[in-house]
């Protein structure tokens, strides 16, 4: 049997396992389900009907074109065959890095639109460290960059945090492949349970959003892991310090210039803030299973299973509000506005503000110029959003389902 055939066969088996694993997560009394149709998270809950009228600066979104991460031509809309972009990051030079969930690779796209595989082998699953195509991943879901250009990966299926050098050398920073747990410790002695989000602070510390443990972990540059907030296996919605705080499915994470951490709390439909000392507060959203699309301030705003977060230099948080199919902004005082997309409307259309359409936007990042980059999972595409000319505002009016 050829090596390629073995990789493909192994990939099919692992995809089936991963999909089944996602589909059977914590049904609980609320009768929620994590689905994996295209490798995306989707929870089927009723969405409250809430009208929203917001004046906000719109963003014009386009689909990044060029060669896809497999080295072949993209489909007509920039869609790359066989690629599930779940994580996205951008460096100071405008290069875009993508974690391809089912493709088992980390790719890099240049400003010219040329994409190459930085690490991993398409369709081949594993946990091997190594150079470029010699490395292996198991459903990588998030990427983040430090000041030196090192790439950190939430290697979700392996329950590890990996580091990739700019030249594609992969090492395992923390956790042990395929070992599930919640232990703090050094390097391979630490244990994770479905790490989904990573972010890096100014000192090079890595923060991890851990979905199934419902905790926020901190990893030093040397690989020492501690638990910053939340209590392992205890799901809830409480603000507080350290273990007194509760999350319910933290799935994405970002860090601002002051090294405060922001978390997309998936089942709580809220954006949470965590200080360096582990004090957790709720920035926006209602911390409830009830979903919605209303803009507003603090608990007056609603989300529908937000999956992606990023923050700009002035402290504005941008949210990929996945099941609403929209891109939202949260100001430092917790005011939420919609920047692009239309709540409840799935599609694949470039355009400004409410004319743009997304299909489960899963992660988001921003560059120094204020442009947004979105991993549009259902469309298997990377979308770029450019802000409108300052002073020109657009009226958004939309009605939730």
Secondary structure, DSSP 8 states (H G I E B T S, - for coil): --HHHHHHHHHHHHHHHHHHHHHTS--TTTT-----TTS-------B---EEEEEE--EEEEE--SB-TTSSB--TTS--TT--EEEEEE-TT--EEEEETTTTEEEEE-TTS-EEEEES-TT-B----EEGGG--BSSEEEEEE-TT--EEEEEGGGTEEEEE-TT-EEEEEES-TT-B----EEGGG--BS-EEEEEE-TTS-EEEEETTTTEEEEE-TT-EEEEEES-TT-B----EEGGG--BS-EEEEEE-TT--EEEEETTTTEEEEE-TT-EEEEEEE-SSS-B----EEGGG---S---EEEE-TTS-EEEEEGGGTEEEEE-TT-EEEEEES-TT-B--B-EEGGG-BBS-EEEEEE-TTS-EEEEEGGGTEEEEEEE--TT--EEEEEE--
